[in-house]
C-alpha cells in the first residue's frame, strides 16, 4: 500500500483559513511547539509514522501520541526521534519579545 504525503505546510494553509482554528492554535502555541517540530522533522525526512517507529524500535501508535502534543517525551526519546529522522535535537530557551525576567 502506497501512501500519499501531504506536506504539513499545505494542510496548515487550509486549516488556518478557519478563524476559529487559527485562534485556538494561537492559544495553544507553546503547548504544541514540540508536536509541530516533530511533525515537521518527520515530513522533511519524507517518512511515515510507521517508518519512524520502525527506526526507533517502537510502534506507530507511540509516534502518533508524540505528534499529538498530549505527551511530554523524555530527552532520550527526542534524541531517538532525531536520529530516526536524520536530524539533530537542539533545546533552547527563548525570551518572548518585550518581556524581561
N, C-alpha and C positions, 0 to 999 in steps of 0.2 A: 504494500500500500504506500503510495507516494503522497506526501503532504505538501500543500502549498504554503509557502511562507508569506505572511503579510507583515511587512515592516511595521514596527511599533509606531514609528512616526506617521505612517499612512493611516493607521487605525485611529491614532490620537487626534489627527486633524478632524475626523468625523465626530469623535466624542466631544471635542471642545466646542463644536458648533452649538451644542446644547448649553445654555446659560446655567441651568441647574447643575449639570455635571461639572462645568468649569468652576462654579462657586464651591461645590463640595470638594473638588480636587484641591483647590487652594487652601481650604480649611484643614486638609489632612496632609499638606505638603511635606512637613517634616517626618510624619509617620511613614509615608510611602516613598521617601527618597531612596531608601535601601532597596525596596522592591523594584523601583524603577531602574536602579543601577544594575540589578541582577538580570532583569528582563533585557535591558539594553546590551549587556555583555553577551548574553546568550544569542540575541538576534544578530549582533555584529559577527559572532562566530558562526552564524548560519547553522545553528544546532537546534534540535528539538529538545523538549524537556527529557524525553527518553534517552537521547544521546548523552546529555549532560549527566543524567542519573547513572548511566552505564559507566561513564568515565570516573564518576565519583564512588562507584560501588554502592549505590543506593537505589531507590525506586523513583519513578516518575512522580508519584504522589508526594514524596518529600520535596522534590523540586517545585511542584505546584504550590505547596504550603510556603516555601521560602519566597516565591514570587508573589504570593498573595498579600504580603505585608502584615500578616496577622501574627507572625512568629518572629522572634529575635534570635537569629542564629549565632553560634559561637564564632570566635575569630578563626578557630580551626576549620569549621565548616565553610566559612567565607574563603579561606585560603584554598581549600579543596575545590570550591566552585571556580575560583580564579584559575587554578591550574587546569581544570577540565575545559574551560572556555578559552584558554590561551591568553589570559590577561594577568595583571598583577594587582594584588589587593593594596589599596592606598587608603589609609584612615587619616582624616584631617579634622581639625576644629576650625570653624569659621564664625567670625563675629558678624551678626546681622548688621547691615549698614545703618548708621545713625545710632547704634547702641553702644554704650560704654559700660564696662563692668563696674 
